[in-house]
Amino acid sequence: MKIAMPKDGEMVNQHFGQSKYFLIVSVENQQIVDRKEISSESLQHNHAGLSGLFLTEGVSLVITGGIGKPALDALTEKGLEVIKGASGKCEEVLEKYLAGKLDDQNVTCNHHGEHHHQ
């Protein structure tokens, strides 16, 4: 299985649509066997383009912080599973997921006007 995560430095980016980089990890037998970082700078706010990129990379799961409904819909329409509301360092979030301790927090963003995440 392959997992994609939006990155902000070493942290999970809390603004999915503004992510410039995604970490893609390959998991076999609950162990990370490969990891790479891909640029999505040309695809910011291009939800269909991002979901297509993930499919090309073989991704089946996206772990993210905050994500807007259009981006979420674009991912789920392509059959991608999405875990929302993750926060912290990417490596620590992956460890939680692999240990079965990462739950979907059902966090979505509404980007009309100013917004602040708590």
Beta strands, then each sheet from edge to edge (+ up, - down):
strand 1: 2-8
strand 2: 11-12
strand 3: 21-28
strand 4: 31-39
strand 5: 61-63
strand 6: 81-83
sheet 1: 2+ 1- 3+ 4-
sheet 2: 2+ 1- 5- 6-
end
